[in-house]
């Protein structure tokens, strides 16, 4: 059985050409090294409570990032499109949703600053009452924007697309 050869005129890529670049693999390498360091410094790093806290903080930061870098720009593009078309009735609705998104993202940023005196169950209650509630508000506004932003401007899969693959 023969091995497939490279197309005529092009040399076969070497193994190192298939490896990710340092800029692509760098964050993963840094994460692995940081985890290894913290595991070596404390036996509590891999505890359920600590990993739960890391996951919780990651989710809050991820919702802020998705809201600011994906959903807000899509809403602003839709607003500009409607404004250019001169449809003032729709412009007001989109502008209100975009303003609501900016406001709820601000609330989530504020909720992400956990008071220093909270630990354990107090921190968990704060996360439930403040952070989770603020994340829910961002989600509600994002869901409303999803319904009114044009499909070609929306950067994420819509619920319909996830349920019924086109």
C-alpha positions as CSV (number, residue, x, y, z in Angstrom):
1,X,0.0,0.0,0.0
2,X,1.5,3.3,-1.0
3,X,1.3,6.5,1.0
4,X,-0.3,9.6,-0.4
5,X,2.2,12.0,-2.0
6,X,2.1,15.8,-2.0
7,X,0.7,17.5,-5.1
8,X,3.1,18.0,-7.9
9,X,5.3,21.0,-7.5
10,X,4.8,21.3,-3.7
11,X,7.0,19.6,-1.2
12,X,5.4,17.5,1.5
13,X,4.8,19.5,4.7
14,X,7.1,18.5,7.6
15,X,5.9,17.5,11.1
16,X,6.8,20.9,12.5
17,X,4.6,22.7,10.0
18,X,1.6,21.0,11.5
19,X,2.3,22.2,15.0
20,X,0.6,25.3,16.3
21,X,2.6,28.5,16.4
22,X,3.8,29.9,19.8
23,X,1.1,32.6,19.6
24,X,-1.6,29.9,19.2
25,X,-0.2,27.5,21.8
26,X,1.2,30.1,24.2
27,X,-2.0,30.7,26.3
28,X,-2.4,26.9,26.8
29,X,1.2,26.5,27.8
30,X,0.9,29.4,30.2
31,X,-2.3,27.9,31.7
32,X,-0.7,24.5,32.2
33,X,2.4,26.1,33.8
34,X,0.3,28.3,36.1
35,X,-1.8,25.3,37.2
36,X,1.3,23.2,37.8
37,X,2.8,26.1,39.9
38,X,-0.4,26.5,42.1
39,X,-0.8,22.8,42.6
40,X,2.8,22.6,43.8
41,X,2.2,25.6,46.2
42,X,-1.0,24.5,47.8
43,X,-2.9,21.3,48.4
44,X,-6.2,23.3,48.3
45,X,-5.8,24.3,44.6
46,X,-7.5,21.2,43.3
47,X,-10.3,21.4,46.0
48,X,-13.9,21.4,44.8
49,X,-14.5,24.8,46.4
50,X,-11.5,26.4,44.7
51,X,-12.2,24.9,41.3
52,X,-15.9,26.0,41.6
53,X,-14.8,29.6,42.3
54,X,-12.4,29.6,39.3
55,X,-15.3,28.3,37.1
56,X,-17.7,30.9,38.5
57,X,-15.3,33.8,37.9
58,X,-14.5,32.5,34.4
59,X,-18.2,32.4,33.5
60,X,-18.8,36.0,34.6
61,X,-15.8,37.2,32.7
62,X,-16.9,35.1,29.6
63,X,-20.4,36.6,29.7
64,X,-18.9,40.2,29.9
65,X,-16.5,39.4,27.0
66,X,-19.2,37.8,24.8
67,X,-21.6,40.7,25.5
68,X,-19.0,43.4,24.7
69,X,-17.2,41.8,21.8
70,X,-20.0,39.9,20.0
71,X,-23.5,40.9,21.0
72,X,-23.0,44.7,21.4
73,X,-21.3,45.1,18.1
74,X,-24.1,43.2,16.3
75,X,-26.7,45.4,18.0
76,X,-24.8,48.5,17.0
77,X,-24.5,47.3,13.4
78,X,-28.2,46.6,13.3
79,X,-28.9,50.0,14.7
80,X,-26.7,51.7,12.1
81,X,-28.4,49.7,9.3
82,X,-31.9,50.8,10.5
83,X,-30.8,54.3,11.1
84,X,-29.4,54.5,7.5
85,X,-32.7,53.1,6.2
86,X,-34.6,55.8,8.1
87,X,-36.9,53.5,9.9
88,X,-37.4,55.5,13.1
89,X,-39.9,53.2,14.7
90,X,-37.5,50.2,14.7
91,X,-34.5,52.5,15.5
92,X,-36.0,53.4,18.9
93,X,-36.6,49.7,19.8
94,X,-33.0,48.7,18.8
95,X,-31.5,51.7,20.5
96,X,-33.4,50.8,23.8
97,X,-32.1,47.2,23.6
98,X,-28.5,48.3,23.0
99,X,-28.7,50.8,25.9
100,X,-30.2,48.0,28.1
101,X,-27.3,45.7,27.1
102,X,-24.7,48.4,28.0
103,X,-26.4,48.9,31.3
104,X,-26.7,45.3,32.2
105,X,-23.1,44.7,31.2
106,X,-22.1,47.5,33.6
107,X,-24.2,45.9,36.4
108,X,-22.4,42.6,35.8
109,X,-19.0,44.3,35.9
110,X,-19.9,45.8,39.2
111,X,-21.2,42.5,40.6
112,X,-18.0,40.8,39.6
113,X,-16.2,42.8,42.3
114,X,-16.7,40.5,45.2
115,X,-16.4,42.3,48.6
116,X,-13.1,41.3,50.3
117,X,-14.8,40.3,53.6
118,X,-16.9,37.6,52.0
119,X,-15.7,34.0,52.1
120,X,-17.3,30.5,51.9
121,X,-21.0,30.5,52.1
122,X,-21.2,34.4,52.1
123,X,-19.3,34.5,48.8
124,X,-21.5,31.8,47.4
125,X,-24.6,33.8,48.4
126,X,-23.2,36.9,46.9
127,X,-22.5,35.1,43.6
128,X,-26.0,33.7,43.5
129,X,-27.8,37.0,44.4
130,X,-25.6,39.4,42.5
131,X,-23.5,37.8,39.8
132,X,-25.9,35.2,38.7
133,X,-28.8,37.7,38.7
134,X,-26.7,40.2,36.6
135,X,-25.7,37.4,34.2
136,X,-29.4,36.6,33.8
137,X,-30.2,40.2,32.9
138,X,-27.5,40.2,30.2
139,X,-28.9,37.0,28.8
140,X,-32.4,38.4,28.7
141,X,-31.4,41.5,26.8
142,X,-29.1,39.4,24.5
143,X,-32.1,37.1,23.8
144,X,-34.2,40.1,22.9
145,X,-31.5,41.4,20.6
146,X,-31.1,38.0,18.9
147,X,-34.8,38.2,17.8
148,X,-34.4,41.6,16.1
149,X,-30.8,41.6,14.7
150,X,-30.5,40.4,11.1
151,X,-29.2,36.8,10.8
152,X,-26.2,37.9,8.7
153,X,-25.2,40.4,11.5
154,X,-25.7,38.0,14.5
155,X,-22.3,36.4,15.4
156,X,-23.6,33.4,17.4
157,X,-25.8,30.5,16.4
158,X,-29.4,31.3,17.0
159,X,-31.6,28.9,19.0
160,X,-33.5,28.1,15.8
161,X,-30.2,27.1,14.1
162,X,-29.2,24.9,17.0
163,X,-32.5,23.1,17.1
164,X,-33.0,22.8,13.4
165,X,-29.7,22.5,11.5
166,X,-30.0,24.2,8.2
